[in-house]
Amino acid sequence: MQIKEQLLNEGIRIERYGQTKTVCPKCSHTRRNTTEPCLSINVEHDIAVWHCHHCDWKGSVYDREKKDYVVKKEPKKENVVPFVPDNKKLSEEARDWLKKRGISTQIAIEMGLYTSNEKLCFPYLHDGKTVNIKFRTKDKRFHQSKDALKTLYNIDGLYKHWLENEDTPIKKQIIFVEGEMDVLTMVECGFTNAVSLPDGAPKTPKFDLQDKRFSAFEQSEWIFDAEEVIIATDNDDAGNSLKLELLHRFGRDICKVVHFPLYNDSSSEELKQIKDANECLVTFGKEKLLECIYGAKEFPIEDLHSASEYKDEIQNIYDGNVQRAISTGFDKLDEIYKIMPSTFNLITGIPNHGKSNFLDQILMNLAESQNWKFLIYSPEHSTKNHLRRLLEKRCRKPFDIGVYERITQEELNAGLDYLDVHFKFLEVNEDLPTIDYILKKAKASKQRYGIKGLVIDPFNQISADREGNKREDEHIRDIIAKCQQFARNHDVIIFMVAHPHKLHRNDAGIIPPPDLYQVSGSAHWANMCDVGLVIHRDFENNSTKIITRKIREQGVYGEIGQREFAFNYRTRCYE
């Protein structure tokens, strides 16, 4: 199947080869601008790779019908046959060294190893011809034949393995390792389909199809017919880079990754990870290495998960070893609503019905009972006035002179010391901040002060500047999504105060408590929040209703209902 046909099967249309951009078949139809070219695609050497910058869809295909692989740049000397000494003998010293590394003399000779000038020589064969030689000195320095044809080490062994098994159910499998010694290790254990790159692993992945380090692929384009790729690279940064490069080229759907075992390091008395295949063979023997290869795990397809991945977490939930919902500090409110970390909590209600005041009470309760710390962004209330209100909650007395006994100077000093530890305030003196800016400061506060909660009061004090041509509801959706992701990633509860749009009186002349779909701007408020609270005050009866309109996990941290509270002017607290 030709490359354009394979791309069409994926829903991708291209007009030309090379680098280009087009629409993404996975996400473009869901977006407002359905024609926006968000999918970057590169077609080179009959290999196509793509990446969507919006939904992060990645993939690759290869022209499996192509027989004559076209190489843009030929080697300096085509099919160079390096100088090979007449006497291909393997010294006794080399044989002993190889035995210590688990490699038998028989395998070494079958693979063509020999010594020359006290160097261990690894011949690279391609179509039965020696096209390159890798030289290894005693102090582990390497060099190759000058101007040699770059090919994979043991590529002929891989071809023979496929040929011998083409009429069997055995898949066209490749085992990628890192270096000639690891290839020998695999052959020693019976895996004649192991190969390695001549120039080793890259320091960092480039995902560049023209990367010269991978030019060896150009000499054997048939390897892309592989049905399974086992990646057994070194357990270090370079090995991880090579793993990512191979995943990029062959596709995650056919790749499996080998995980080498831990061992006790006698020198440090610590558990360490086996570095590579040869170290696994030397340390644990063939059986363990076979276990690692046969136990190679499928590389997770991005965003797809299986139940087994959550086994430990589910067991912890079953055993009760998980974060539990926390008391609000009000026993009767706990019956319908408890505090759950890592959630997004929407608080709404008619203006001046006590939303911020009641929220302050909950924050103080959590600070006192759980030693929690908070970052507050509340530009509608100056920081000094907010501190006055929090001091009242802490001291259970009015701040100002009035009918009831006010906070003493000693209580004021102690209260300020307490607030200094448990509350930080975000002040922005110029333009309204973006949600990204607020979350950036919240992250810094988490790292430096250990905050457990973020308050944004109210939503309309966040910058309304929208990227591109986003509608208001799309803008709100993205803000909520960012907050939810932040809450989960940093184990922080977020309280967002948002006002409802214009409300109307009923036949009795009363404005009823709003529902979540009346929050200004978007139905996403109701659909996306984990908790939706309405705070509604009855001024005639001095009562405040706390209404739970939404609890995502009912039975875990609440249920739908309402509770009434009275505000005590003597203590400045709700009861």
N, C-alpha and C positions, 0 to 999 in steps of 0.2 A: 504494500500500500504506500503510495507516494505521500510526501510530507504534507501537501495541501489537503489531501483527502483525510489524513489523520487529524489535522487541525480542524477541518469541517466537522468531523465526528465529535470534537470537543466543543463545537459551536463557535469556533474562531475562524474568521475570514481574513485573509491577507492578500494584498495587491502586489507585494514585492518581497524579495528576500532582504536580509540584513536586519537592522534595527528599525522598529516602527511602533506605533501606538494605535490601538483600536478600542472598540467598546468591549466590555466584559460580559460574556454570556451568563455569568453567575449573579451579577448585581446591577448592571446598568438599567435593566427593565424595572427595577424597584426604586430608582432614583428619579428626582424631578427632571433633571437633564439627562434623558435616556441616550443622547448621542455623544456624551462626553467621553473622549478616548482615555480611559483610565488603565487599560491593560497594556503594559509594555511587553513586547515580544521580540526575540532575536532568533533569526533563522540563519544558521551557518553550517556548512558541511553536512547538510541534510539532517541536522539536529535542530529542533526548535525548543526553546525554553521561554516561559512567560511568567509574569508576576503582575497581579492587580494591585494597584496602590490604594484602592478603596476598601476592598473586602479581603485582601491579602491572599487571594487564590494563586497558587503556584503549580507549575507542572512542566512536563517536557514530553516530546515524542521524537521518534527516530524513523527515518525512511528505511523500512526493513526490506524493500525490494531493490534497493540500490546495490549494485554489484561492484561497480568500479568507483571506489571512493576517491573523490577528488581532493587533493591536498594543494592548498594555495601556494605553499612554500616548500619546496623539496629540500631535503638535507643537502648540505654542502657537497657531499660526495655520496651518490646513490649506491646503496647496498655495499657500503664499505666493509671489508673483511679485515679486521685488525690483525696485526702480527700475532701469531700463535707459535710459541716455541715447539720444536720437534719433540722434546721430551716433556710430555704432560704428566709429570709425576706429582703425587701428593706426598709431601714430606711426612716423616713420622711425627714430627713436632705438631704439624697441622692436624694430623689424624687424632693425636692425643687431645689436642685442644677441642676439636669438634666433638669427640666422645664426651668430654666434660660438659658440652653444651647439648648433649642428648642426640647428636647426629652420628649415625653409624658410618663406617668407612664405605660400606656398600652403597648407601644412598648418596654419599658425597661423590663417589666415582660415577654412579649412574647420572648424576646431575652435571658431570664434567668438571668438577673442581680440581684444581692443581695449584702448585706453588711455583713461583718464579721470583728470584731475587728476594727471598724471605717474605714475599707477599702472597696472600691467599687470593686466588683468581676465580671469579665467578663468570663463566661464559654466558652471554645472552644469545640464544638461538632464535632465529626467525625463519620459518620455512626450511628448517634443517641446516641453515647457514649460521655461522658465528658472525654476528654483526656488531657486537660490542662486548667489552670485557670490563667488569668492575673489579678494581684492585683494592685490597684491604691490607693495611700495614698492621704490625703488632700493636701499635699504639692507637688503633682504631681510626686511622685516617683513610679516606677513600678518594679515588679518582678513577676516571673512565678513559676508554680509548678516545683519542682525538677524532673529532668529526664523525663519530660513529652514528649509525642509524639508531634512533631511539625507539625501543620497543619494550614491552612488558617482560619482566623476568619470569621465565617458565611459560611464556605464551604458547609454545609448541606443546607443552604438557597439558595445558588447558584445552587446546584444540583436539589433541588425541583423546582426552577424557570425554569430550562431547561426542566425538566420532564413535568411540567404543560404546557409548550409551544411547545413541540416537534411536535405537529400536526398543528401548526399555522405558518404563514409566518415570525413570529418574529425570528430574528437571535439568535444563541447561543452567547449571549453577556455577558461579564464580565465587571464590573466596579471596577477598582483598586483604593483604597483610602489609606490613611496613618494613621492607628490607629483605635481603636475600636470605638471612638466617631464619627469619620467620617462615619464608617459603619452604626452606629445607625442613623446618620443624613440621610443617603441615604434610609434606611429602613423606616424612618419616612416620607420620601417624596415618598414612594412607590416603591423604587428600591431595591427589595429583592435579587438582583443578585450582590450586592456589597461585596467585600472581602478585607482583609488586611493581611499583613505578621505579624507573631507574634513578630518579632524582629525589626520592624521598617525599616526605610530607611538607606541605606549605606551612609557613608560620601562621598565616591568617587566610581564611577563605576569600577568594576573589569572585568566584562564580563567573569567570570569564572563559568563554569557549575557545578563545585564542591563547589561553595561558600555555606557554611552552612546556611547563612542567607536565602537562597532560598530552603532549604531542604524540606520545607512544600509542594513544588510542587511535590515531590516524592510520597506523600501520595494520590495525586489526579491527576494522569497523564492524565485523561480525559479532564482536563481544556484546554489542547492544541488542542482540537477539536473546540475551540472557533472560531467563525466567525467574531466577532467584539470585540475589547478590548478598553474600555473607560478608559483613564488614568487621574485621578483627584487627583494627589499627591499634597503635600504642595508646596507653592510658596517660596521655599528656596533652598539652594545648595543640601541638602540631598534629597529633593523632586525631584529635577532635576536629581540627580544620579539614583534614583529609576526609574524615567521615562525612562532614557536611558537603564537601565537594562531590563525593560519590553519590550521596543522596540527591544532590542537585542534578547530576548527569543521568542517573539511572531511574530516578523516581522512587518516592517513599513506598509505593505500593508493592514493590518487589524486593525491597531491602530488609535485611535483618541485621541486628547489631549484637556482637559478642560482648559479654561482660565477664571480665576475668575476676577470679576470687581474691579475697583478702588473705593475708598471712601475718603471723606474728614475727615482727622484726626483733631479733634477739639483742641487737645493738641499742635500740631505743625503747624496747619493751612496748612498742605501739603496734596497732594493726595498720598494715599498709596494703595498698592495692598492687596486685601483680601488674607489671608494666606491659608485657607483650606475650605473644604465643610461646616464644622460646623460654622465657622466664617461667611461664606456667609449666612447661614440659620439665624443666630442670627441677623446679621446686616440688611439684606434685605428681609428675609422671604422665604417661599417655592417657590413662583412663580419665583423669581430671580434665585434660585438654579436650578429649573427645566429648566429655559432658558439656563443656563450655560451647563447643562448636554446634553440637546437636541442640543445645538449649538456647541458641541465639534467638533473641526476641524480635518480633516484628516492630519496626519503627512506627510509632504512633502516627496515624494520619492526622494532620492538624485539625484540632477541634473535635475529633471523634474519640470517645472513651468507652471502655467496657466496664462491666460491673466489677470485675476482679481488681481493677485499679483502686477501687474504693473499699476493699475488704477490711483493711485496718480501721478506716474511718467509721465504717458501719459498725464494726465490733466495738469501737470506743463509744459510739452513741448508745449501743445496746447495753454496755457496761456502765453507762453514766459518766464516762470520763471525757466529757465535752463541756464547753462553755455553756452554762445555764443562764436562763433569763434572771435578771436582777430586780430586786424590789425598787419601786419608784420612791419609796419612803412613805407611801400612803397605802395602808392595808386594803382599803376598799377599792382603790384604783387598781391595785395588783390583781384583783379578781378579773379584770377585763384587759389590763395592759401592764406588761413588765418590760424592763429595759433589756434589749438584746444587742450586744455589741455587733459591729459589722453590718448594721442595717441603716437604711435611709428612711427617716421619719419625717413625714410632712405634717405641719401644724397650720391649720387655717381657722378662720372665723371672722366675724364682723369686726371692722376696726374699732379699737378701744374697748374690746371685750376681755382684755386681760391675757392675751396669748403670750406675750413676752414675760409678763409678771409670773404667770403660772409655770412657764418653762424655767425661769430663774429658780423657782422653788425646787423643781426637780433636779436641776444642776447642783444646787446646794445640798440637797439630800444625798446625791451620789458622791459628792465631794466628802461629806461627813461620814457616810457609811462605807464607802468603797475606796476612799482616798483617791478618787479620780481627779484628773486635771483636764481643763477645757481651753480651747481657743474660741474666742467669740468675735465675730464680725457683725456688728450691729450699728451701722452708721446713723440710723434714725435716732439713736440715743447716744449722746456724748459719753465718752468713757467715764468721766467723773460722775455723771448722773447714773450711769449703770452701776458704778461702784457703790454709790449711795444705796441703790436698791438691793444689791447683794449684801451690803453690810446689814441692812434691816433683816434679811433672811438669816444671816449668820448670828446676829445678836438678839433676834426676836424682839426688837424694839424699834420705834420710829426713829428716823435720823433727825428730823426737824423738831423744833419746839411746837408743842401742841397740847392737846388734852391729856395725852398719856405720857408716861415717863420716857424720856428719850435716851439714846445711847450715851453712856458716859465717855469721858476722854480715854480712860483706861481700856474700855471695851472697844473704842474706836481704834486705838493703836494695835491692840491684839487682833482685831478683825482685819485691819489692813495687812498685817503680817500674814494672816491666814490666806487672804485673797491673793496676795503676792505669790504664794506657792501654788495655788490651785487654779488660777485664772490668768490667761493671757488675752490681750485685746489687739485686734488687727485694725489699724487706722490707715486709711488712704486719703491723702489730703487733696489730690487733684482729680483726675478722671476716675470714673467708677472702674473697679478692677474686674478683670475677666475671671471666670471660674477657674481657669488654669492657674492664674496668679494666686487665687485664694487657696487652692489645693497645694500649690507649691509651698506656701507659707505653712500650711497645715502639716505637710510632710516634714518640714524643718522643725516645727514645734514638736512633732512626734519623736523625731530623732534626738532633739536636745532636751525637751522637758517631759516626754512621755505622756503626751495628752491622750485621753481616751475618747474625747468627744469634740465635735466641731459644730458650732452654731452659726448659721447664716440667717440673719434676721433684719430685713426681709429679702425675698428673692429679687424684687424689683430694684434693689441697690447693687445688682450685678450688671456689668456692662451688657448692653443689648446689641452690641456690634455682632453681626452674623457673618460667617464665612461664606463667600460666594453669594449665591442667591437663595439661601435657606429661608424657608418660611418660619414664622414665629414658633409654630408647633414643632418643627424640626429642630430649631434652636433649643427649645426647652427639653425635648427628648434627649439631645446630646448632653446637655448639662446634667440631667438626672442620671444618665448612663455613666458619665464621668464620676459623679459623686458615689454611685453604687460601687463602681470598680475600686475607687479609692477606699471606701469603707471596708470592703472585703480584703483588699490587699494589705491594709495597715491596721486592721482590727480596731477601727474607730467608728463610733456611732455618729451619724450626722443628723442634726435637727435643722430642717429648712422651714422657715415661716414664709408662707405665701398667701397673699390676699385674694379673696374671691372677687369676681367682677360685680358689676352693679346688681344689687339685690332688690327685690320688690316685696312690699307688704302684702300679707294675705287679707282675706275678707274681714278679719278681726282687727286689721291695722297693725299687725305684728310682723316683724321680719323673722321668719323661722331660721333655725340653724342651717347653714348651707351644707350641701353635700360636696364631695370631692370633685365632681364634674363641673362645679361652679367656680373652681379656682381659675383665676385669670390666665388665659393664654392657650391652654391645651388640655385635652382629655388625658394626655400622658401622665399628668399628675396622679390621677386616680388609677390608671392602669399600671404604672411602673413602681410606685412607692411600696415599701415594705409595710409601713404603718401609716395610716391616715387618721389624724386626730382633729376634731373640731372642738374649739373652746368657745362656749356661748354663755353670756352672762344675762341673768334676770335681775335687772337693777331694782325692781320693786321689792323683790323678796331677798335681795342680797345673797343670791345663789349663783354659782358658776357650774355649768354642766360640762363635763369632759366626755365627749362622745367618740367612741372608736368606730369610725366608718369603714376602716379596712385593717385587717391583720392578716398578713400573707400566710403565716404559719399558725393558724388557729389551733389552740391546744398546747402550743409550745411557748408563745409569749403573749397570748391574749385571746380575746374573742370579741364579737360585735356586741356593743352595749353602751351604757352610759352610767355615770355616777355624778352626784351633786356634791359640791363643796361650798363652804362659806368662807369669806375672807374676814379674818380677825384683825381689826384695825389696831388693836393694842399690841399684838405680836407681829403685825405686818406679814402674816403667813396664812396659807389656806389650811382649813381644817375639815 
